[in-house]
Amino acid sequence: MDLSKFDIDAPRWDQSTFTGRLKHFFNITDPRTALLPDAQLDQAKALVYSCRAGSVPPGTTVEQLHYAKKLYDSAFHPDTGERMNLIGRMSFQVPGGMAITGCMLQFYRTVPAVVFWQWVNQSFNALVNYTNRNAASPITPKQIGVAYFTATSTALATAVGLNLYTKKAPPLVARWVPFAAVASANCVNIPMMRQQEILNGIAVVDENDNKLGHSKRAAVKGITQVVISRIAMAAPGMIVLPIIMQRLEKYRFMQRITFLHGPLQVMMVGVFLIFMVPAACSLFPQRCSMAVSNLEPELRDSIRARYGDGIRCVYFNKGL
């Protein structure tokens, strides 16, 4: 089979449907790829670039090209092509998220424990948000620091405040405090970490990837979708698992193995995240679109002046 004209960037699944996006993200968020050495990832990148250039090495199979693209998408930034740090990759969301979320759900009773694990979680989230930003909009170290401090302060204030407020509330309500803190912090952390896109606009292109300008409205739409996705990613595990643990802890065998409650919650969160990471990433297309009529008047008029009614939608990478 002649692979010299193989389009390695063509989606394997229909990205306009949730099912197609779900298959795609199950593929690239595979936690096993987080264990692979950098040398193997770099080989995959080289093969992807060779395929794009039309010079596929002899003996290469379609399956090998698909696997190389899977590794490339899981480990390299779509805007820059640079290898992302391990902890910030979506393929690390399951192992990293299950450990931190499990501990937040287990150690929620005392203020020091709440403060520590919320700080750990927001540090993890800040790195993930920075890693998966739209790299076309650079952010300064000072802005990163402000975003991190603001999000962490929001999470701690929410968690500690609700922790104290729910002292006399039913036990289950107190177990949901970590989710409230995580959700509120996501509403701050992600927009703050990507503030340059909101202030200066995000690069928008036509269907052929020709740059048309920068749009603040497109940035707001993309970041809003990312916030919703991140909250949806955490919700099932942090809402349903406390209910399960509340009931399990009534049994005598569970009362005899209290030292295993933490590891058990970590493993159960992992089960939720294996499905919720790809599902949440699939809620909205990563290549987001917006009608030209909904853009800022200046950008809309500029596009219509150059192209008339030939362009009805613009596209942009909303990030993850």
ZAMARGU-4260 file (C-alpha; in steps of 0.2 Angstrom, whole numbers, plus 5000, padded with zeros to 4 digits):
<rodrens>
0) 5000/5000/5000 | 5007/5017/4995 | 5007/5028/5011 | 5016/5043/5003 | 4999/5052/5002
5) 4992/5046/5018 | 4984/5060/5028 | 4989/5057/5046 | 4980/5073/5052 | 4963/5067/5045
10) 4952/5062/5060 | 4950/5044/5062 | 4933/5047/5070 | 4919/5060/5066 | 4924/5075/5077
15) 4907/5083/5074 | 4898/5070/5085 | 4900/5066/5103 | 4903/5048/5100 | 4917/5051/5087
20) 4926/5063/5099 | 4924/5051/5113 | 4933/5038/5103 | 4947/5050/5099 | 4949/5055/5117
25) 4949/5038/5124 | 4963/5035/5112 | 4974/5050/5117 | 4970/5050/5135 | 4976/5032/5137
30) 4985/5033/5154 | 4997/5020/5148 | 5005/5032/5136 | 5011/5042/5151 | 5023/5028/5155
35) 5032/5029/5139 | 5050/5036/5138 | 5053/5052/5129 | 5064/5043/5116 | 5049/5033/5110
40) 5038/5049/5110 | 5051/5058/5099 | 5051/5043/5087 | 5032/5045/5085 | 5034/5063/5082
45) 5047/5060/5069 | 5036/5047/5060 | 5021/5059/5060 | 5032/5073/5053 | 5039/5061/5040
50) 5021/5056/5035 | 5016/5074/5033 | 5031/5077/5022 | 5026/5062/5011 | 5041/5052/5015
55) 5035/5037/5025 | 5049/5025/5029 | 5048/5008/5019 | 5039/4994/5028 | 5028/5006/5039
60) 5010/5000/5041 | 4994/5010/5043 | 4993/5004/5061 | 5010/5010/5065 | 5005/5027/5058
65) 4989/5028/5069 | 4999/5023/5084 | 5012/5036/5081 | 4998/5049/5079 | 4991/5043/5095
70) 5007/5046/5105 | 5010/5063/5096 | 4993/5069/5101 | 4994/5063/5119 | 5011/5071/5122
75) 5014/5086/5110 | 5005/5102/5110 | 4994/5105/5095 | 4999/5123/5093 | 5018/5122/5095
80) 5022/5104/5092 | 5033/5104/5108 | 5033/5090/5121 | 5021/5094/5135 | 5027/5091/5153
85) 5021/5074/5159 | 5010/5080/5174 | 5001/5092/5163 | 4996/5080/5149 | 4978/5073/5148
90) 4985/5056/5148 | 4991/5059/5166 | 4974/5065/5172 | 4969/5048/5178 | 4984/5043/5189
95) 4987/5061/5195 | 4968/5065/5197 | 4964/5049/5206 | 4977/5051/5219 | 4973/5069/5223
100) 4954/5068/5222 | 4954/5052/5233 | 4964/5061/5246 | 4953/5076/5246 | 4938/5065/5248
105) 4946/5055/5262 | 4954/5070/5272 | 4940/5082/5273 | 4936/5083/5291 | 4950/5095/5298
110) 4955/5112/5292 | 4974/5108/5290 | 4970/5093/5279 | 4958/5103/5268 | 4970/5117/5266
115) 4984/5105/5261 | 4975/5094/5248 | 4966/5109/5240 | 4983/5117/5238 | 4990/5101/5230
120) 4975/5100/5219 | 4976/5118/5213 | 4995/5117/5210 | 4991/5101/5199 | 4977/5111/5190
125) 4987/5126/5187 | 5000/5115/5178 | 4987/5106/5168 | 4979/5122/5163 | 4995/5130/5158
130) 5001/5115/5148 | 4984/5114/5139 | 4982/5132/5135 | 4981/5139/5118 | 4999/5142/5115
135) 4996/5156/5102 | 4993/5167/5117 | 5008/5169/5128 | 5007/5172/5146 | 5020/5180/5157
140) 5027/5172/5173 | 5019/5186/5183 | 5002/5182/5176 | 5005/5164/5180 | 5009/5168/5198
145) 4993/5179/5200 | 4982/5166/5192 | 4989/5152/5203 | 4988/5163/5219 | 4970/5168/5215
150) 4963/5151/5211 | 4972/5143/5226 | 4965/5157/5237 | 4947/5154/5230 | 4948/5135/5233
155) 4955/5137/5251 | 4942/5150/5255 | 4928/5140/5248 | 4934/5124/5256 | 4938/5131/5273
160) 4922/5142/5274 | 4911/5127/5269 | 4920/5115/5280 | 4916/5127/5295 | 4899/5130/5289
165) 4894/5112/5288 | 4900/5107/5305 | 4882/5105/5310 | 4875/5099/5293 | 4872/5081/5289
170) 4889/5071/5286 | 4886/5069/5267 | 4885/5088/5265 | 4902/5089/5272 | 4909/5076/5260
175) 4903/5087/5246 | 4913/5102/5251 | 4929/5097/5241 | 4919/5096/5225 | 4912/5114/5229
180) 4929/5120/5231 | 4936/5112/5215 | 4921/5118/5205 | 4923/5136/5211 | 4942/5136/5209
185) 4940/5130/5191 | 4929/5145/5187 | 4944/5156/5192 | 4960/5146/5188 | 4956/5142/5170
190) 4951/5160/5165 | 4965/5168/5175 | 4978/5156/5168 | 4972/5160/5150 | 4969/5179/5153
195) 4979/5184/5138 | 4967/5176/5127 | 4952/5185/5135 | 4962/5202/5135 | 4970/5201/5118
200) 4959/5188/5109 | 4962/5171/5102 | 4968/5167/5084 | 4954/5162/5073 | 4956/5154/5056
205) 4945/5149/5041 | 4941/5131/5037 | 4958/5130/5027 | 4968/5137/5042 | 4971/5154/5035
210) 4973/5166/5049 | 4959/5179/5050 | 4963/5189/5066 | 4960/5188/5085 | 4944/5187/5094
215) 4940/5190/5112 | 4922/5183/5110 | 4929/5167/5103 | 4941/5166/5118 | 4927/5168/5130
220) 4917/5154/5122 | 4932/5142/5121 | 4937/5145/5139 | 4919/5143/5146 | 4918/5126/5137
225) 4934/5121/5145 | 4928/5126/5163 | 4912/5116/5160 | 4922/5101/5154 | 4933/5101/5169
230) 4919/5103/5182 | 4910/5088/5173 | 4926/5078/5173 | 4927/5079/5192 | 4908/5079/5196
235) 4903/5060/5196 | 4918/5054/5206 | 4916/5069/5219 | 4897/5068/5220 | 4893/5050/5219
240) 4908/5042/5228 | 4904/5051/5244 | 4887/5043/5244 | 4894/5026/5241 | 4907/5028/5255
245) 4894/5035/5267 | 4884/5019/5265 | 4899/5007/5265 | 4905/5014/5281 | 4890/5008/5290
250) 4895/4990/5288 | 4906/4982/5301 | 4919/4975/5289 | 4922/4993/5283 | 4924/4999/5301
255) 4937/4987/5304 | 4948/4992/5289 | 4947/5011/5291 | 4966/5012/5286 | 4961/5006/5269
260) 4947/5019/5266 | 4960/5031/5258 | 4967/5018/5245 | 4949/5012/5242 | 4943/5030/5237
265) 4959/5033/5226 | 4955/5017/5216 | 4937/5021/5215 | 4940/5039/5209 | 4952/5031/5196
270) 4938/5020/5189 | 4927/5036/5187 | 4941/5046/5179 | 4945/5032/5166 | 4928/5036/5159
275) 4926/5054/5163 | 4942/5061/5157 | 4938/5057/5139 | 4919/5060/5141 | 4922/5077/5148
280) 4935/5082/5134 | 4922/5076/5122 | 4908/5087/5127 | 4914/5101/5115 | 4924/5100/5099
285) 4942/5105/5102 | 4942/5114/5085 | 4929/5126/5091 | 4918/5136/5079 | 4909/5153/5079
290) 4898/5162/5067 | 4906/5177/5059 | 4890/5186/5064 | 4894/5183/5082 | 4912/5191/5081
295) 4917/5208/5087 | 4911/5221/5075 | 4928/5226/5069 | 4934/5208/5065 | 4917/5204/5057
300) 4918/5219/5046 | 4936/5216/5042 | 4932/5198/5037 | 4917/5203/5026 | 4927/5217/5018
305) 4940/5204/5012 | 4930/5189/5009 | 4912/5195/5007 | 4899/5181/5013 | 4912/5168/5008
310) 4916/5164/5026 | 4902/5161/5038 | 4911/5153/5052 | 4928/5154/5060 | 4938/5141/5069
315) 4950/5141/5084 | 4958/5129/5096 | 4949/5130/5113 | 4962/5120/5122 | 4958/5107/5135
</rodrens>
